[in-house]
Amino acid sequence: MTDQHTARRESLQSWARVQLAELHPDGSPQALELTPLAGDAGFRRYYRLNTEPSMLAVDAPPERESAQRFAELSQHLLNHHIAVPKVASVDPENGFLLLEDFGDRLLHRALRQQPESATALYGEALMQLLALQQTPKTALFPPFDQPFLRRELNLFPEWFLTELLGQPATEEDWQALTGLFEQLEQSALEQPQVTMHRDYHSRNLLIRPDGCMSIVDFQDAVWGPITYDLVSLLRDCYIRWPADQVQQWALGYGNMACGIGLLEGVTESQFLKWFDWMGLQRHIKVLGIFSRLALRDDKPGYLEYLPLVIRYILEVTSRYPELNDFRYWFEHRVLPAAQAQGWYQDYRQAGEAAA
């Protein structure tokens, strides 16, 4: 731990002690202990406190994160009966929070331990998503518009092609990418727009001790396409399920969304195309994000998931003739460079152990 991290941890501990004394005058421990938890893809650091009931202390560096936005989003979602952790205290200036602790049984862990329970667990995750998407629009949610989409997509040539593979994009590469990016942006923007978590997957869903499922890491929520969180969940970068099962779950969700008025006049084929193309946008972005996490943020563990992401990209592009040019470019320009990397494994087998 660096001196800076040690200093911030000590400051967080002192702040938490004061807050707990105010919140629970008779119940805070005499010797407050902070136990670090596994980090996420952001800059936040989480610590479990030896309180009863257990609470989490969060260090969200203010130059990187907004503790105030997190607290406001939490309250907005709780006001609309979405299962997220309640914020007990917040210090926006220093980036400190005290949160309700839902434990550490991630959906991802439960699926690995009990794959036979996948249908029931995904059923609950989909119901949580349906509730989230009915949350009304607020100024807290920036629009997931064309510039936003393009910024995400541009992470791919910047971090995956250039920084990780050492293959800076040429003019010919940009022609292939720009044409695809415009198609994906149009598909995303023509969809119904709803509350969007933006990272809704098995590592951001927790099964609480009471058995209920809750949502975490919602601080990047936006107002965006209805299929984004759905494909994030069902074509998870960390765990893979059979294609026919994914399609069944996706169509089941589409039918529920139609039933409550989130979708109107959309055919199954149109919905599946939205779902596929939204997933393609997300997975192209993820190649860039996971590369950035490995190279800039010293989190190389994310590289092991790149073959599965590549598999998703090539499977989707094989289903749509209008994506043939991009698929050809990816197979002949990108794949050979990826195959020379130490993290690479045969993408055609990626994720099979989880299915």
C-alpha positions in Angstrom: 0.0 0.0 0.0 1.4 3.4 -1.0 1.8 6.2 1.6 -1.1 8.1 -0.1 -3.4 5.1 0.2 -2.3 4.6 3.8 -3.1 8.2 4.6 -6.5 8.1 2.9 -7.3 4.9 4.8 -6.4 6.5 8.1 -8.5 9.5 7.2 -11.4 7.3 6.2 -11.2 5.4 9.4 -11.2 8.6 11.5 -14.1 10.0 9.6 -16.1 6.7 9.9 -15.5 6.6 13.6 -17.1 10.0 14.0 -20.0 9.2 11.8 -20.7 5.9 13.6 -20.6 7.6 17.0 -23.3 10.0 15.7 -25.4 7.3 14.0 -25.1 4.7 16.8 -24.0 6.4 20.0 -24.4 3.1 22.0 -23.4 0.6 19.4 -20.1 1.6 17.6 -17.1 -0.6 18.4 -14.4 0.8 20.6 -11.7 -0.3 18.2 -12.9 0.3 14.7 -11.4 -2.1 12.1 -11.4 -1.7 8.3 -11.0 -4.9 6.3 -10.2 -4.3 2.7 -12.4 -5.9 0.1 -11.5 -6.9 -3.5 -11.5 -3.8 -5.7 -13.6 -3.2 -8.7 -12.8 -1.7 -12.1 -13.0 1.8 -10.8 -11.0 3.9 -8.4 -13.0 3.2 -5.3 -11.7 1.2 -2.4 -14.1 -0.7 -0.2 -13.6 -1.7 3.5 -15.9 -3.8 5.7 -16.3 -2.4 9.2 -16.5 -4.5 12.4 -19.9 -3.0 13.3 -23.2 -4.7 14.1 -24.8 -4.8 11.6 -21.9 -4.7 9.3 -21.3 -1.6 7.2 -19.0 -0.7 4.4 -16.7 2.3 4.3 -15.8 3.6 0.8 -12.9 5.7 -0.4 -13.9 7.3 -3.7 -11.1 9.8 -4.5 -12.9 13.1 -5.4 -10.7 13.8 -8.4 -11.9 10.5 -9.9 -15.3 9.8 -8.4 -18.3 11.7 -7.1 -19.4 10.5 -3.7 -22.3 13.0 -3.8 -23.6 11.7 -7.1 -23.5 8.1 -5.7 -25.4 9.2 -2.6 -28.1 11.0 -4.7 -28.4 8.1 -7.1 -28.8 5.7 -4.2 -31.6 7.8 -2.7 -33.4 8.2 -6.1 -33.3 4.5 -6.7 -34.4 3.6 -3.2 -37.3 6.1 -3.5 -38.5 3.9 -6.4 -38.0 0.6 -4.6 -34.9 -0.5 -6.3 -32.7 -2.7 -4.1 -29.5 -0.8 -3.8 -27.3 -0.1 -0.6 -28.5 2.8 1.5 -25.9 5.6 2.1 -25.7 6.3 5.8 -23.2 9.1 5.6 -21.3 10.9 2.9 -18.4 13.4 2.8 -18.4 14.7 -0.8 -15.3 16.9 -0.3 -13.1 14.0 0.8 -14.9 11.3 -1.2 -15.9 9.1 1.8 -19.1 7.1 2.2 -20.7 4.7 4.7 -22.9 2.2 3.1 -25.3 -0.6 4.0 -23.5 -3.9 3.7 -25.2 -6.6 1.6 -22.4 -9.2 2.0 -20.2 -10.5 -0.7 -22.1 -13.3 -2.4 -22.0 -12.1 -6.0 -24.3 -13.5 -8.6 -21.2 -14.6 -10.4 -20.1 -16.7 -7.5 -23.5 -18.3 -7.0 -23.7 -19.2 -10.7 -20.2 -20.8 -10.6 -21.1 -22.8 -7.5 -24.7 -23.8 -8.6 -25.0 -23.5 -12.4 -28.2 -25.5 -12.1 -29.8 -22.5 -10.4 -29.1 -20.2 -13.4 -32.7 -20.0 -14.6 -34.0 -19.0 -11.2 -31.2 -16.5 -10.5 -31.4 -14.9 -13.9 -35.2 -14.7 -13.5 -34.7 -12.6 -10.4 -31.9 -10.5 -12.1 -34.3 -9.8 -15.0 -37.1 -8.7 -12.7 -34.7 -6.4 -10.9 -33.7 -4.9 -14.3 -37.4 -4.5 -15.3 -38.0 -2.5 -12.1 -34.8 -0.4 -12.7 -35.9 0.4 -16.3 -39.2 1.8 -15.0 -37.4 4.3 -12.8 -38.4 7.8 -14.0 -35.9 10.0 -15.8 -34.0 12.5 -13.7 -31.3 15.1 -14.3 -29.0 12.6 -12.5 -29.0 10.5 -15.7 -27.0 12.0 -18.5 -28.1 10.9 -22.0 -26.3 8.0 -23.6 -26.3 9.8 -26.9 -24.2 9.6 -30.1 -21.2 11.5 -28.7 -21.3 9.3 -25.6 -21.5 6.1 -27.7 -18.6 7.3 -29.9 -16.4 8.0 -26.9 -16.9 4.5 -25.7 -16.3 2.9 -29.1 -13.1 4.9 -29.6 -11.6 3.1 -26.6 -11.2 0.1 -28.9 -8.7 1.7 -31.4 -7.0 3.7 -28.7 -6.4 1.1 -26.0 -6.9 -2.3 -27.7 -5.4 -1.8 -31.1 -2.8 0.8 -30.4 -1.7 0.3 -26.8 -2.3 -3.5 -26.2 -1.7 -4.9 -29.7 0.8 -2.3 -30.8 -1.2 -1.8 -34.1 -2.2 1.9 -34.5 -5.2 2.3 -36.6 -4.5 3.2 -40.3 -6.7 5.2 -42.6 -8.1 1.9 -43.9 -8.8 0.7 -40.4 -10.7 3.9 -39.6 -12.9 3.4 -42.7 -13.9 0.0 -41.4 -14.5 1.2 -37.9 -16.3 4.4 -38.7 -18.8 2.6 -40.9 -19.5 0.1 -38.2 -19.7 2.7 -35.4 -22.3 4.7 -37.3 -24.5 1.5 -37.7 -24.2 0.6 -34.0 -25.0 4.2 -32.9 -28.1 4.4 -35.1 -29.3 1.0 -33.8 -28.8 2.1 -30.2 -30.6 5.5 -30.6 -33.7 4.1 -32.3 -34.5 2.0 -29.3 -36.7 3.1 -26.4 -34.6 4.9 -23.9 -34.8 4.0 -20.2 -32.8 4.1 -16.9 -29.6 2.3 -17.7 -27.2 0.9 -15.1 -24.4 0.7 -17.7 -22.6 -2.2 -16.1 -25.3 -4.6 -15.2 -23.7 -8.1 -14.9 -23.0 -10.9 -12.6 -20.3 -9.1 -10.6 -22.5 -6.1 -9.9 -25.5 -8.1 -8.5 -25.4 -9.4 -4.9 -27.4 -12.1 -3.2 -28.1 -10.8 0.2 -28.2 -13.0 3.3 -32.0 -12.9 3.2 -31.8 -14.4 -0.4 -32.9 -11.2 -2.2 -30.9 -9.8 -5.0 -29.5 -6.3 -4.9 -27.7 -3.9 -7.4 -24.3 -2.3 -6.7 -21.9 0.0 -8.6 -24.8 2.0 -10.1 -22.8 5.3 -10.0 -22.4 5.5 -13.8 -26.2 5.2 -14.6 -27.4 7.0 -17.7 -30.6 7.4 -19.8 -30.1 5.0 -22.7 -31.1 2.0 -24.9 -33.4 -0.6 -23.4 -31.2 -3.6 -24.5 -27.9 -2.3 -23.1 -28.2 -3.7 -19.6 -30.0 -6.8 -20.8 -27.2 -7.8 -23.1 -24.6 -6.8 -20.5 -26.3 -9.4 -18.2 -26.9 -12.2 -20.6 -23.7 -11.9 -22.6 -21.6 -11.3 -19.5 -17.9 -10.8 -20.1 -17.1 -13.1 -17.1 -19.4 -16.0 -17.7 -21.0 -17.5 -20.8 -24.3 -19.4 -21.4 -25.5 -21.3 -24.4 -26.7 -19.1 -27.3 -30.2 -20.7 -27.4 -30.6 -20.1 -23.7 -29.5 -16.5 -24.0 -32.0 -15.9 -26.8 -34.8 -17.5 -24.7 -34.0 -15.2 -21.8 -33.8 -12.1 -24.0 -37.1 -12.8 -25.7 -38.7 -13.5 -22.4 -37.6 -10.1 -21.1 -38.7 -8.4 -24.3 -42.2 -9.9 -23.8 -42.3 -8.6 -20.2 -41.2 -5.2 -21.4 -44.0 -5.1 -24.0 -46.5 -6.2 -21.3 -45.7 -3.1 -19.2 -45.4 -0.7 -22.0 -41.7 -0.2 -22.2 -41.7 -1.7 -25.7 -44.5 -1.2 -28.3 -44.8 -2.5 -31.8 -41.4 -4.2 -31.9 -41.1 -7.6 -33.6 -39.0 -10.4 -32.2 -36.5 -10.1 -35.0 -36.1 -6.4 -34.5 -35.7 -6.8 -30.8 -33.0 -9.5 -31.2 -31.2 -7.3 -33.7 -31.2 -4.4 -31.2 -29.9 -6.9 -28.6 -27.2 -8.3 -30.8 -25.9 -4.9 -32.1 -26.0 -3.3 -28.6 -23.9 -6.2 -27.4 -21.5 -5.7 -30.2 -21.1 -2.0 -29.3 -20.5 -3.0 -25.6 -18.0 -5.7 -26.4 -16.0 -3.6 -28.8 -15.9 -1.0 -26.0 -14.9 -3.6 -23.4 -11.9 -4.7 -25.5 -10.7 -1.1 -25.0 -11.7 -0.8 -21.3 -10.1 -4.1 -20.3 -6.9 -3.1 -22.1 -6.9 0.2 -20.3 -7.4 -1.5 -16.9 -4.5 -3.7 -17.6 -2.1 -1.1 -18.9 -3.0 2.1 -17.2 -4.4 0.9 -13.9 -2.2 -2.2 -13.4 -5.1 -4.7 -13.3 -3.8 -7.4 -15.8 -6.4 -9.9 -14.6 -8.9 -8.4 -17.0 -6.9 -9.6 -20.0 -8.0 -13.2 -19.4 -11.5 -12.3 -20.4 -10.6 -10.8 -23.8 -11.0 -14.1 -25.7 -14.6 -14.5 -24.6 -15.3 -10.9 -25.6 -13.7 -11.6 -29.0 -15.9 -14.7 -29.3 -19.1 -12.6 -28.7 -18.0 -10.1 -31.4 -17.3 -12.7 -34.0 -20.5 -14.7 -33.3 -22.7 -11.6 -33.6 -21.0 -10.3 -36.8 -21.4 -13.7 -38.4 -25.2 -13.4 -38.2 -25.7 -10.2 -40.1 -24.6 -9.8 -43.7 -24.3 -6.0 -43.3 -21.6 -6.7 -40.8 -19.5 -8.9 -43.1 -17.0 -6.2 -44.0 -16.2 -5.5 -40.3 -16.0 -9.2 -39.5 -13.5 -9.8 -42.4 -11.4 -6.8 -41.2 -11.4 -8.1 -37.6 -10.5 -11.6 -38.6 -7.6 -10.6 -40.9 -6.4 -7.4 -39.3 -7.0 -7.8 -35.5 -7.2 -11.5 -34.8 -3.6 -12.3 -35.9 -2.2 -9.6 -33.7 -4.3 -10.8 -30.8 -3.1 -14.4 -31.3 0.5 -13.3 -30.8 -0.3 -12.0 -27.3 0.4 -13.9 -24.1 -3.1 -13.6 -22.8 -4.7 -15.1 -25.9 -6.5 -18.4 -26.0 -8.6 -19.9 -28.8 -11.7 -17.6 -28.7 -13.8 -20.4 -30.1 -13.6 -22.3 -26.8 -13.6 -19.2 -24.5 -16.2 -19.4 -21.7 -17.1 -23.1 -22.4 -16.2 -24.2 -18.8 -19.0 -21.9 -17.5 -21.7 -23.1 -19.9 
